[in-house]
């Protein structure tokens, strides 16, 4: 069985233990997450573009196992309209969750019926099967809140109240306080690719450096800190080993996880 088919079959058949999430890293910030019988895909980048360094995890035409597909913001490697269109055809039960700011464009480009798009903004919460999803504003590079609508175009998500997926973000004033109200996270998935002048000049918007990501995790003390967004494009890479080493040196006892791509790992949700 080809790798992609085997991965989808594994997600489809997975039955994580109670109070536990099964996760599969798909490259960049892409994850499949399963809690109980509910499976979601978040920031899955599946379009076979020539500039990607990592092959797509699976064919979206075969991805009928997801109850929801989440996107944190409107960049191709986070909301992959090419893939969303095909997943929508593969499964008419799948819902699509993304920022309210992008609903009109994404639905127009993908052909997804707007009734299947769950529009999110900071503080919004939706329940998909056994997984709650709550949105927190993200700063990529800025918060960019629309004063007319109050919508934030970039979001982070908290899954089941326990897993923080940062999407693309920097640290910003008030962010720590927003996250502390969730209590101790089981896992924080954080971008580490950083930013610099060369990337800004080619319109490659920045994220936290590995030090900033480790410091955010060090302050909030999740059970596990997981680096992301470092492996997909040659001009926008990061160093997960440097993240893990800095975290270990500065915050002794903090656990970091560098997942193996396309391989399942489990995360206990009960701290």
C-alpha positions as CSV (number, residue, x, y, z in Angstrom):
1,X,0.0,0.0,0.0
2,X,1.5,3.4,-0.9
3,X,2.6,5.6,2.0
4,X,-0.3,8.1,1.7
5,X,-2.9,5.4,1.6
6,X,-1.4,3.7,4.6
7,X,-1.3,6.9,6.5
8,X,-5.0,7.7,5.8
9,X,-5.9,4.1,6.8
10,X,-3.9,4.5,10.0
11,X,-5.8,7.7,10.9
12,X,-9.1,6.2,9.9
13,X,-8.6,3.1,12.2
14,X,-6.8,4.8,15.1
15,X,-8.5,4.5,18.5
16,X,-6.5,6.6,20.9
17,X,-6.8,5.7,24.6
18,X,-9.2,7.8,26.7
19,X,-7.7,11.2,27.7
20,X,-5.1,10.9,24.9
21,X,-4.7,12.4,21.5
22,X,-3.0,10.7,18.5
23,X,-1.0,13.1,16.3
24,X,0.7,12.8,13.0
25,X,3.1,15.6,11.8
26,X,2.6,16.1,8.0
27,X,5.4,18.7,7.5
28,X,5.5,22.5,8.0
29,X,2.6,23.2,10.5
30,X,0.4,20.4,9.1
31,X,-1.0,17.9,11.6
32,X,-3.7,15.2,11.7
33,X,-5.1,14.9,15.2
34,X,-7.5,12.3,16.5
35,X,-9.3,12.2,19.8
36,X,-11.7,9.4,20.4
37,X,-13.4,8.8,17.1
38,X,-13.0,12.4,15.8
39,X,-10.2,13.2,13.3
40,X,-9.2,16.7,12.2
41,X,-6.6,18.0,9.8
42,X,-5.0,21.4,10.6
43,X,-2.8,23.4,8.2
44,X,-2.4,20.5,5.9
45,X,-0.4,21.5,2.9
46,X,-1.0,18.9,0.2
47,X,-0.6,20.7,-3.1
48,X,2.3,19.1,-5.1
49,X,4.1,22.3,-5.8
50,X,7.5,22.2,-7.3
51,X,9.1,24.4,-4.6
52,X,8.2,22.2,-1.7
53,X,11.0,20.1,-0.1
54,X,8.7,17.5,1.5
55,X,6.2,15.4,-0.5
56,X,2.5,15.7,0.3
57,X,1.5,13.3,3.0
58,X,-1.4,11.9,1.0
59,X,-3.8,12.5,-1.9
60,X,-6.6,14.7,-0.8
61,X,-8.9,13.0,-3.2
62,X,-8.7,10.0,-0.8
63,X,-9.0,11.9,2.4
64,X,-12.5,10.9,3.5
65,X,-11.6,10.3,7.2
66,X,-11.6,13.9,8.5
67,X,-14.5,15.4,10.4
68,X,-13.0,18.8,10.0
69,X,-10.2,20.6,8.1
70,X,-8.8,23.6,9.9
71,X,-6.7,26.5,8.5
72,X,-5.1,29.1,10.6
73,X,-4.7,31.8,7.9
74,X,-4.9,32.5,4.2
75,X,-1.5,31.3,3.0
76,X,-1.3,28.3,0.7
77,X,0.7,26.2,3.2
78,X,-2.0,26.7,5.8
79,X,-5.2,27.0,3.9
80,X,-4.5,24.9,0.8
81,X,-7.4,25.7,-1.4
82,X,-6.3,23.1,-4.0
83,X,-6.5,20.4,-1.3
84,X,-9.7,21.8,0.4
85,X,-11.6,21.5,-2.9
86,X,-10.6,17.9,-3.3
87,X,-11.2,16.9,0.4
88,X,-14.7,18.5,0.1
89,X,-15.4,16.2,-2.9
90,X,-14.0,13.2,-1.1
91,X,-16.3,13.6,2.0
92,X,-19.5,15.5,2.1
93,X,-19.5,15.4,5.9
94,X,-16.3,17.2,6.4
95,X,-16.5,20.8,7.8
96,X,-14.0,23.5,7.1
97,X,-12.9,25.8,9.8
98,X,-11.0,29.0,9.2
99,X,-10.9,32.7,9.9
100,X,-14.1,34.6,9.2
101,X,-12.0,37.1,7.3
102,X,-11.3,34.5,4.6
103,X,-14.7,32.8,4.3
104,X,-15.9,34.5,1.2
105,X,-12.7,34.1,-0.8
106,X,-12.0,30.5,0.3
107,X,-15.5,29.3,-0.5
108,X,-15.4,31.1,-3.9
109,X,-12.0,29.6,-4.8
110,X,-12.8,26.1,-3.6
111,X,-16.5,25.8,-4.5
112,X,-17.2,24.7,-0.8
113,X,-20.7,25.6,0.2
114,X,-20.6,28.4,2.7
115,X,-22.7,26.3,5.1
116,X,-19.8,23.9,5.5
117,X,-17.4,26.7,6.4
118,X,-17.2,27.5,10.1
119,X,-16.1,31.1,10.4
120,X,-13.8,31.8,13.4
121,X,-12.5,34.8,15.2
122,X,-10.8,35.3,18.5
123,X,-12.8,33.8,21.3
124,X,-15.0,31.7,19.0
125,X,-15.5,28.1,19.9
126,X,-16.9,25.2,17.9
127,X,-17.4,21.6,18.8
128,X,-16.5,19.0,16.1
129,X,-17.4,15.6,17.4
130,X,-15.3,15.0,20.4
131,X,-12.9,17.9,19.8
132,X,-13.5,21.5,20.8
133,X,-11.8,24.2,18.8
134,X,-11.2,27.7,20.2
135,X,-9.5,30.5,18.3
136,X,-6.9,32.9,19.7
137,X,-5.6,35.9,17.6
138,X,-2.2,35.4,16.0
139,X,0.3,38.1,15.0
140,X,1.8,37.3,11.5
141,X,3.7,39.7,11.4
142,X,1.0,42.0,13.0
143,X,-2.4,41.3,14.5
144,X,-4.0,43.2,11.6
145,X,-7.4,43.3,13.2
146,X,-10.0,44.8,10.8
147,X,-11.5,47.8,12.7
148,X,-14.8,47.5,10.8
149,X,-15.5,43.9,11.4
150,X,-13.3,43.1,14.4
151,X,-11.9,40.1,12.5
152,X,-8.4,38.8,12.9
153,X,-7.0,37.3,9.6
154,X,-4.5,35.1,11.4
155,X,-5.5,32.7,14.2
156,X,-4.0,30.1,16.5
157,X,-6.3,27.2,17.7
158,X,-6.6,25.4,21.0
159,X,-7.9,21.8,20.5
160,X,-9.8,20.1,23.3
161,X,-8.6,22.8,25.6
162,X,-5.2,21.1,25.8
163,X,-3.3,21.3,22.5
164,X,-2.2,24.8,21.3
165,X,-1.5,25.0,17.6
166,X,0.2,28.4,16.9
167,X,-0.2,28.6,13.2
168,X,2.0,31.4,12.1
169,X,2.6,33.9,14.9
170,X,5.0,36.1,16.8
171,X,4.8,36.8,20.5
172,X,2.7,39.9,21.2
173,X,1.5,41.8,24.2
174,X,-1.3,40.1,26.0
175,X,-0.8,36.7,24.3
176,X,0.5,34.9,27.3
177,X,-2.4,36.1,29.4
178,X,-4.9,34.8,26.8
179,X,-3.2,31.4,26.8
180,X,-2.8,31.1,30.6
181,X,-6.6,30.9,31.0
182,X,-6.6,27.5,29.4
183,X,-4.4,26.1,32.2
184,X,-1.5,23.9,31.5
185,X,-1.3,22.7,27.9
186,X,-0.6,19.1,27.1
187,X,1.3,20.3,24.0
188,X,2.2,23.5,22.3
189,X,3.1,23.4,18.6
190,X,5.1,26.5,17.7
191,X,6.6,27.9,14.6
192,X,10.4,28.4,14.8
193,X,11.5,29.6,11.4
194,X,12.1,33.2,12.5
195,X,12.3,36.2,10.2
196,X,15.0,38.5,8.6
197,X,15.4,41.3,6.1
198,X,16.0,39.0,3.2
199,X,12.7,37.2,3.7
200,X,10.7,40.4,4.3
201,X,12.1,41.8,1.0
202,X,10.6,38.8,-0.9
203,X,7.3,39.1,1.1
204,X,8.0,36.1,3.3
205,X,6.4,37.2,6.5
206,X,8.1,36.2,9.8
207,X,7.4,33.9,12.7
208,X,9.0,33.4,16.1
209,X,12.7,32.5,16.2
210,X,13.5,29.2,17.9
211,X,14.6,31.2,21.0
212,X,11.3,33.1,21.2
213,X,9.2,29.9,20.7
214,X,11.2,28.2,23.5
215,X,10.8,31.2,25.8
216,X,7.0,31.2,25.2
217,X,6.9,27.5,26.0
218,X,9.2,28.0,29.0
219,X,6.9,30.6,30.5
220,X,3.7,28.5,30.0
221,X,5.2,25.1,30.9
222,X,3.3,22.7,28.6
223,X,3.8,19.0,29.1
224,X,5.5,19.0,25.7
225,X,6.8,21.8,23.4
226,X,6.9,20.9,19.7
227,X,8.7,22.9,17.0
228,X,7.2,23.4,13.5
229,X,7.3,25.4,10.3
230,X,11.0,24.7,9.5
231,X,11.2,22.1,6.8
232,X,9.1,22.9,3.7
233,X,10.8,25.7,1.6
234,X,14.5,26.2,1.0
235,X,14.4,29.9,1.8
236,X,12.4,29.6,5.0
237,X,13.9,26.9,7.2
238,X,14.5,26.5,10.9
239,X,16.5,24.3,13.3
240,X,14.4,22.1,15.6
241,X,17.5,20.7,17.3
242,X,18.6,24.2,18.3
243,X,15.1,24.8,19.7
244,X,15.2,21.6,21.8
245,X,18.8,22.4,23.0
246,X,17.9,26.0,24.0
247,X,14.7,24.8,25.8
248,X,16.7,22.1,27.7
249,X,19.5,24.5,28.7
250,X,17.3,27.4,29.7
251,X,14.3,25.6,31.1
252,X,15.6,22.3,32.7
253,X,12.9,19.6,32.9
254,X,10.9,20.9,30.0
255,X,10.1,18.2,27.5
256,X,10.4,18.9,23.8
257,X,9.2,16.5,21.0
258,X,10.6,16.6,17.5
259,X,8.2,14.3,15.7
260,X,9.0,12.0,12.9
261,X,7.2,13.0,9.8
262,X,4.1,11.0,9.0
263,X,4.5,8.8,12.1
264,X,2.0,8.7,14.9
265,X,2.8,9.9,18.4
266,X,0.4,10.1,21.3
267,X,-0.1,13.0,23.8
268,X,-1.7,12.6,27.2
269,X,-4.4,15.2,27.7
270,X,-4.7,14.9,31.4
271,X,-1.9,16.8,33.1
